[in-house]
Amino acid sequence: MGVILTESNDSSSAHDPLFPWLTSIKKALDEWYSGNRTGADLDNLLSDCISTFKHNAKYRNDLRFLKIWFIYLEGSKDFESVFREIEENEICIGHSLLYEWYAYFLEAKGKWKEAHTVYQIGISRKADPLEKLKGAQSLFVERMSDRLNGSSFGKIDGSEPAEFGKKFINPWSTFTIEELSKKIHPQITKYDGYHLSKKVYSGKVALSSLKKSSRNKIIEIGGKKYQIKGCAGQGGFAQVFKAYIDSNPDDVVALKIQKPAFPWEFYMYRQLDERILDKQRSNFGSAQKIHIYSDCSILVCDYLSHGTLQDAINSYVVTGKSMEEVLCIYYTTEMLYMLETLHRVGIIHGDFKPDNLLIRYSKDDLSEDGFKDRTGPWHDQGLCLVDWGRGIDLHLFPDNTEFTGGHIWPVCCCPYDAA
């Protein structure tokens, strides 16, 4: 796959041969997020870039090049061998971000022991800044402790453990989720868009066959055909795909396929429908329906095509640039406004980070009119908070409940980190 070279960057590429590759990778990422390029194309471009520069001493300690490695690693089935190759080529082995990024990646995969080992390796090498790495390891140890002991911190009825003397609850423990699911079951079954089947999903195309590079496969759900156009995201338990309904490019949705079945996120979306005013509702994502099978659930959501705030941050990081201060301020005020709106109605998102903030653009031109009260074109401009699987409905808990429990935060979780 070729690299885009233009007259405007010829002079830059002479001093920095990596730069045109970064430009091409950014373009490929944008096309992949929008479903216009396959994962295989992107992987080939990343692999070619790595092969070209991995023996170049000039880029051995370049964080931009490390980012390329990690984008490649995230899409690789054999990510352990990719990390070994990073170490063998001594790519940023003296920088703490190498170990923070990889440990976070392993933690998200559920490989907690391996993640702990990575932190220890980085500390033994005195990776810089060392105190930042030690701080990240301490937070990791706290999260692991919470995960191991979370089920004993409190019960859903608000009973008070003697060691705390207060109502402590881990909202994400298995026990809590099971109890809450029983409590909301009579309510959730009445919601519009809730479809329950006690059978396994039996479509002609197996859901397990859908991968990052899947394109144009058609799956049948609830009497409708969804044409898969690309993978829009992937986590430890779920995959999100861009899809056309009945192959109509004007009718686009996001399909979140999760194993085992997980109706909680659909419940949270319906709570948003009931509690958030129409004026503010577009800030928080929308679920059209959910199909629940004995082996999985498929959540059908509205699709936004402009990527996430994390994508925007990465586009600056990968080219070594900084996000404009006014844009940082705008996104920060948007996030604060969203949090204030949610907490006012008794809802906590529980996983608030750039990866879960989609960017919204207005179709009409923006002006100063309507900015302050978010009317006119400004109503469709800003951010949209999605992925409500860790959402907390405070109305289901006793007053003054205090929450505890592990959580994972990405290394780069603020627009200012791109600076």
C-alpha positions in Angstrom: 0.0 0.0 0.0 1.4 3.4 -0.9 2.0 6.5 1.1 0.4 9.8 0.2 3.0 12.3 -0.8 2.1 15.8 -1.8 4.0 18.9 -2.7 3.1 20.5 0.6 4.8 17.8 2.6 7.8 17.0 0.4 10.0 19.4 2.4 8.7 18.0 5.7 9.4 14.4 4.6 13.0 15.2 3.7 13.7 16.1 7.3 11.1 13.7 8.8 10.5 10.6 6.6 7.9 9.3 9.1 5.6 12.3 8.6 4.0 11.3 5.3 3.3 7.9 6.8 1.6 9.5 9.7 -0.6 11.5 7.4 -1.5 8.4 5.4 -2.3 6.4 8.6 -4.5 9.2 9.9 -6.4 9.2 6.6 -6.7 5.4 6.7 -8.0 5.6 10.3 -10.6 8.1 9.3 -11.7 6.0 6.4 -11.8 2.8 8.6 -13.9 4.5 11.2 -16.4 5.7 8.6 -16.5 2.1 7.1 -14.8 3.1 3.8 -11.7 1.0 4.3 -11.2 -2.6 5.6 -9.2 -3.5 8.7 -6.9 -5.5 6.5 -6.0 -2.4 4.4 -5.2 -0.5 7.6 -3.1 -3.4 9.1 -1.1 -3.6 5.9 -0.3 0.1 6.0 0.7 0.0 9.7 2.9 -3.1 9.0 4.6 -1.4 6.1 5.3 1.6 8.2 6.7 -0.5 11.0 8.9 -2.5 8.7 10.3 0.7 7.1 11.3 2.4 10.3 11.8 -0.2 13.0 15.6 -0.3 12.4 15.9 3.4 12.1 17.7 4.8 15.2 16.1 8.2 14.6 12.7 6.9 15.6 13.7 4.5 18.4 12.5 7.0 21.0 9.8 8.8 19.0 6.4 8.5 20.8 4.6 9.0 17.4 6.3 5.8 16.1 5.3 4.0 19.4 1.7 5.0 18.8 1.8 3.4 15.3 3.0 0.2 17.0 0.2 0.3 19.4 -2.5 0.9 16.8 -1.1 -2.2 15.0 -0.9 -4.2 18.3 -4.6 -3.4 19.1 -5.7 -5.0 15.9 -3.4 -8.0 16.1 -4.5 -11.5 17.4 -0.9 -12.2 18.4 -0.4 -9.0 20.3 2.2 -10.6 22.6 4.6 -11.2 19.7 4.1 -7.6 18.6 5.1 -6.4 22.0 8.1 -8.6 22.0 9.1 -7.1 18.7 8.7 -3.6 20.2 11.1 -4.7 23.0 13.6 -6.4 20.6 13.8 -3.2 18.5 14.1 -1.1 21.7 11.2 1.2 20.7 10.7 3.7 23.6 11.8 1.1 26.2 13.0 4.0 28.4 9.6 5.8 28.3 6.9 5.0 30.9 4.1 5.3 28.3 5.2 2.0 26.7 4.5 0.1 29.9 1.4 2.1 30.8 -0.2 1.6 27.4 0.5 -2.1 27.2 -0.5 -2.8 30.8 -3.8 -1.0 30.3 -4.3 -3.0 27.1 -3.7 -6.3 29.0 -6.0 -5.2 31.8 -8.8 -4.5 29.4 -8.2 -8.1 28.1 -8.6 -9.5 31.6 -4.9 -10.5 31.7 -4.3 -8.9 35.1 -1.2 -11.0 36.1 0.5 -10.1 32.8 -0.4 -6.4 33.2 1.2 -6.4 36.7 4.4 -7.9 35.2 4.6 -5.2 32.6 4.4 -2.5 35.3 7.2 -4.3 37.2 9.4 -4.5 34.1 9.0 -0.8 33.4 9.8 0.2 37.0 12.8 -2.1 37.0 14.1 -0.3 33.9 13.5 3.1 35.6 11.3 4.2 32.7 10.8 7.9 32.6 8.8 9.6 34.2 9.2 6.9 36.8 6.9 8.4 39.4 4.1 8.6 36.8 4.6 4.9 36.1 4.6 4.0 39.8 1.4 6.0 40.3 -0.2 4.1 37.4 0.8 0.8 39.0 -0.6 1.8 42.4 -4.0 2.6 40.8 -3.8 -0.7 39.0 -3.2 -2.6 42.3 -6.2 -0.7 43.9 -8.4 -1.7 41.0 -7.3 -5.4 41.3 -8.0 -5.3 45.1 -11.5 -3.8 44.5 -12.2 -6.5 41.9 -11.2 -9.3 44.3 -13.0 -7.9 47.3 -15.9 -5.9 45.7 -18.6 -8.6 46.3 -18.0 -8.3 50.0 -18.2 -4.5 50.2 -22.0 -4.3 50.4 -25.3 -5.7 49.4 -27.9 -4.2 47.2 -30.2 -3.7 50.1 -27.8 -1.2 51.6 -26.7 -3.3 54.6 -23.7 -1.8 56.4 -20.5 -3.9 56.6 -18.9 -3.5 60.1 -15.5 -2.5 58.7 -17.0 0.6 57.0 -19.9 1.7 59.0 -21.5 3.1 55.9 -23.4 1.9 52.9 -20.8 0.8 50.4 -21.8 -0.9 47.2 -19.8 -2.1 44.2 -22.3 -1.3 41.4 -20.5 -3.5 38.9 -20.1 -6.7 41.0 -21.7 -9.8 39.7 -24.0 -9.9 42.8 -25.2 -6.3 42.3 -25.9 -6.7 38.6 -27.8 -9.9 39.2 -29.9 -8.3 41.9 -30.6 -5.1 39.9 -31.5 -7.2 36.8 -34.2 -9.0 38.9 -35.5 -5.7 40.2 -35.9 -4.0 36.8 -37.1 -7.1 34.8 -40.8 -6.3 35.1 -40.2 -2.8 34.0 -37.7 -3.4 31.1 -40.0 -6.0 29.4 -42.6 -3.3 28.9 -40.3 -0.9 27.1 -40.8 -0.3 23.4 -38.0 -2.1 21.4 -37.4 -4.9 23.9 -37.4 -8.3 22.2 -36.7 -11.5 24.1 -36.1 -15.0 22.8 -35.2 -18.0 25.0 -33.4 -19.5 22.0 -29.8 -19.1 20.8 -29.2 -16.7 17.8 -29.8 -18.9 14.7 -29.2 -16.6 11.8 -27.6 -17.9 8.6 -24.4 -15.9 9.3 -22.8 -16.8 12.6 -22.2 -13.8 14.8 -18.8 -15.3 15.8 -17.7 -15.0 12.1 -18.0 -11.2 12.2 -14.5 -9.7 12.6 -12.9 -6.3 12.2 -12.5 -6.9 8.5 -16.1 -8.1 7.9 -17.8 -6.2 5.2 -21.1 -6.7 3.3 -22.1 -9.8 5.3 -25.8 -9.8 6.0 -27.3 -10.8 9.3 -31.0 -11.2 10.0 -32.4 -9.8 13.3 -36.1 -9.6 14.1 -37.2 -9.9 10.5 -34.8 -7.2 9.2 -31.6 -7.6 7.3 -28.5 -5.7 8.4 -25.6 -5.4 6.0 -22.3 -5.1 7.9 -20.2 -2.2 6.6 -17.3 -2.3 9.1 -16.3 -2.6 12.8 -16.9 0.6 14.7 -15.4 -0.5 18.0 -14.5 -3.5 20.1 -14.2 -4.2 23.8 -13.6 -7.2 26.1 -17.2 -8.4 25.8 -18.8 -6.7 22.9 -18.2 -5.6 19.3 -19.9 -2.7 17.6 -20.6 -2.7 13.8 -21.8 -0.1 11.3 -24.7 -1.6 9.4 -27.2 -0.7 6.6 -30.8 -1.7 7.2 -32.0 -3.7 4.2 -28.8 -2.5 2.4 -30.0 1.1 2.4 -27.0 3.5 2.8 -29.5 6.2 4.0 -30.6 4.0 6.9 -27.5 3.4 9.0 -27.3 2.0 12.6 -24.7 0.7 15.0 -25.1 -2.9 16.1 -23.6 -3.8 19.5 -23.2 -7.6 19.8 -22.5 -8.7 23.3 -21.9 -12.1 24.9 -23.4 -13.1 27.3 -26.7 -11.2 26.8 -26.6 -7.8 28.6 -30.0 -5.9 28.7 -28.7 -3.4 31.3 -27.5 -0.9 28.7 -30.9 -0.9 27.0 -32.5 -0.1 30.4 -30.1 2.8 30.9 -31.0 4.3 27.4 -34.7 4.1 28.3 -34.0 5.9 31.6 -32.3 8.7 29.6 -35.4 8.9 27.3 -37.6 9.4 30.4 -35.4 11.8 32.4 -33.5 14.0 29.9 -35.3 16.9 28.3 -35.6 16.8 24.5 -33.3 19.8 24.2 -30.5 17.9 25.8 -31.3 14.3 24.8 -29.1 14.2 21.7 -26.0 14.5 23.9 -26.4 11.0 25.3 -26.9 8.5 22.5 -30.0 6.5 21.6 -31.0 2.9 21.4 -33.8 1.9 19.0 -34.2 -1.7 20.2 -32.6 -4.7 21.7 -32.8 -8.4 20.7 -32.0 -10.8 23.5 -31.1 -14.4 22.9 -29.9 -17.1 25.3 -26.3 -16.7 24.1 -26.0 -13.0 23.3 -27.8 -9.7 22.9 -27.9 -7.3 20.0 -28.4 -3.6 20.7 -29.5 -1.5 17.8 -28.4 2.2 18.2 -28.2 5.4 16.2 -24.9 5.7 14.3 -22.7 8.8 14.2 -20.1 8.9 11.5 -17.5 11.4 12.8 -15.6 9.2 15.2 -14.8 9.7 18.9 -13.1 12.4 20.9 -10.3 9.9 21.4 -9.9 9.7 17.6 -9.6 13.5 17.4 -7.0 13.4 20.2 -5.1 10.6 18.4 -5.1 12.6 15.1 -3.1 15.3 16.9 -0.8 12.9 18.8 0.1 10.9 15.7 1.2 14.0 13.8 3.0 15.5 16.9 0.7 18.5 17.0 -1.4 20.1 19.8 -5.2 20.6 19.9 -6.1 24.3 19.8 -6.8 25.7 23.2 -10.2 27.1 22.3 -11.2 23.6 21.1 -10.0 22.1 24.3 -12.1 24.6 26.2 -15.1 23.9 24.1 -14.9 20.2 24.6 -14.3 20.6 28.3 -17.4 22.8 28.8 -19.4 20.3 26.8 -18.3 17.4 29.1 -19.0 19.4 32.2 -22.5 20.3 30.9 -23.2 16.7 30.2 -22.1 15.5 33.6 -24.1 18.2 35.3 -27.2 17.2 33.3 -26.9 13.5 34.2 -26.2 13.9 37.8 -29.1 16.3 38.2 -31.5 13.4 37.2 -29.8 10.7 39.2 -27.7 9.0 36.5 -24.0 8.3 36.5 -22.3 7.1 33.3 -19.6 5.1 35.1 -17.2 5.0 32.1 -16.8 8.6 31.1 -13.8 8.8 28.7 -12.9 10.1 25.2 -13.5 6.7 23.6 -17.2 6.9 24.6 -17.7 10.5 23.4 -18.8 10.6 19.8 -18.3 13.9 17.9 -21.4 15.5 16.5 -21.4 18.1 13.7 -24.3 20.3 12.6 -25.4 20.1 9.0 -26.0 23.9 9.0 -23.5 26.7 9.4 -22.7 27.9 12.9 -22.9 31.4 14.2 -22.8 33.1 17.6 -26.6 33.0 17.7 -27.8 30.1 19.7 -24.4 29.2 21.1 -25.2 30.0 24.8 -28.5 28.2 25.0 -27.6 25.5 22.4 -30.4 26.3 19.9 -30.5 26.3 16.2 -27.5 24.6 14.5 -25.7 24.4 17.9 -28.3 21.8 19.1 -26.7 19.3 16.7 -23.1 20.3 17.4 -20.9 18.9 20.2 -20.4 15.5 21.8 -22.6 12.5 22.3 -22.0 10.1 25.3 -22.5 6.4 24.4 -21.7 3.0 25.9 -23.9 2.8 28.9 -23.0 -0.7 30.0 -21.5 0.6 33.3 -24.3 3.2 33.8 -25.6 3.7 37.4 -29.3 4.5 38.1 -29.2 6.2 41.5 -32.9 5.7 41.9 -32.3 2.0 42.4 -30.1 2.5 45.5 -30.7 3.8 49.0 -30.0 7.5 49.7 -26.4 8.4 50.6 -25.1 5.1 49.1 -21.3 5.3 48.5 -19.9 3.3 45.6 -16.7 1.4 45.3 -15.2 -0.9 42.7 -12.5 -1.2 40.1 -12.3 0.9 37.0 -10.0 1.3 34.0 -8.9 4.7 32.7 -7.0 5.1 29.5 -3.6 6.8 29.5 -4.8 9.7 27.4 -8.1 10.7 28.9 -8.2 14.5 28.4 -7.9 16.7 25.3 -5.1 18.6 27.0 -3.0 15.4 27.0 -2.6 15.8 23.3 -0.5 18.9 23.9 
